[in-house]
Amino acid sequence: MQRVVMEFPLSSNSTQTVWEYISSPAGLASWFADEVSQKQRFFTFRWGKNEVRTAELTNSRQVTYVRFHWIDEEPGSYFEMRLSKNDMTGLVMLQVTECAPEIDEDDIQSLWQTSIDALRRTGA
């Protein structure tokens, strides 16, 4: 498995606010996908008219992190979003980890940068 870890500063100083954006269907639909629905531990993400993927929420800790596994990927692969607060600035930091058998690091970083830019536009 390859692992890529990225860290993004956000403009919010509220971990609770950012938590809603990374852990709830409505929050995720505001920046990560066009539409998100949840049934128990399974989240279905839709982009445009044709792209649909389902991920299982495999682990989480309230206002700290969420970890998802795309059900169409190998066991052991995941993506995780973890919150922390910068002691000097008071701003929330979002650490994103992707773990998969084959990762194009440049593509993953570009994809996440685009998503994080959308998250920042929400005020997070």
N, C-alpha and C positions, 0 to 999 in steps of 0.2 A: 504494500500500500504506500502511496505517496501522500504527503500531507503538506498543505499550503496554509500558512497562517498570515492573516492580514489584519491591521488595526486601523480604525477610522475614527477620528475625533468628530463628535457631533456638536451642534450648537445648543442643545438642551442641557440643562443642569438637573433634570429630573429623571432618575432611573425608572421611576414608575411610569412616566409618560412613554419613554422609549420601550419599556417592557410591553406595553399594549401594542406597539407597532410590530414587535417581533414575535409575539406569542398568540395573538388572536387572529381569527380569519379576517375581520374587518380591518385590523391594523395592517396585516400583510397585504391585503388587497389595495391598500392606499399607496403602496410603493413597490412591492415585490412582484406582484402578478396582477392581471386585470381582474380576476375573480378568484376568491378562495372560499372553500366550504370545508366544514369539519364534521366528521362522524366518528365519535369516540376519539381514538388516538390517531386517526387518519385524516390528513389534510389533502384536499384536491385543489391543485393550482391550475388556472387556465390563463393562457396568453393568446390573444387574438381569437380567431374562430376555430383553429385546428390543433393548437398545442395544449395538451392536458397531461399533467403528471401528478402522481399521488405519492405522498411521503408519510411515513409513520413517525409520530413524535415518540422517540425512543427514550428520551431522558429530559428532564428539566428541573430547575430549582427556581422557585418564585423570585422574580426581580433579579435573577442572576444569569441564567442561560437556558437556551433551548437547543436540543439536538434532534435532527431529523435524518431519516434514512429513506432515500428514494426507493420505492419498492421494486423498480425495474433495474436496480444496480446490485452489484455483488454484496453479499453479507459482509459486514465490517466497514463498509463505506458509509460516510455520513457528511452532513454539513452542520456546523454549530455556530450559534451567535451568542456571544458572552458579553455581558455588560460590566463595566467598572467605572469608577469616577476618578478623574485626574485630581490629585490632591492640590496641585498648584493652581489650576484654573477653575476647578469646580465643575468642569464640563464632563459629560458622559462620553466614554470611549466604547466603541463597539468592535469587538474582536471577532473576526469570522475565520473559521477553520473549515477547510474542505479536505476530506480524506477519501481517496479512491485509488483503484489500481493504476490507472493511467490519467495523469493530469497534465494539461498544457498550461503551465503556470501563467504565461502571459494572457491567454484567453480567460482563465479564471479571474485573474486580477482585473482585467478590463470589464468583464461581466459584472463583478461585484462593485467596481467603481461606479459604473452606470447605475446600478441599483441603489447604492449608498447616496449618490447625487439625488435620486428621486426621494429617498428617505429624508434627506436634509431639506428638500423643498416642502415637506409636510410640517416643518418646524421642529423636528426631532434633533 
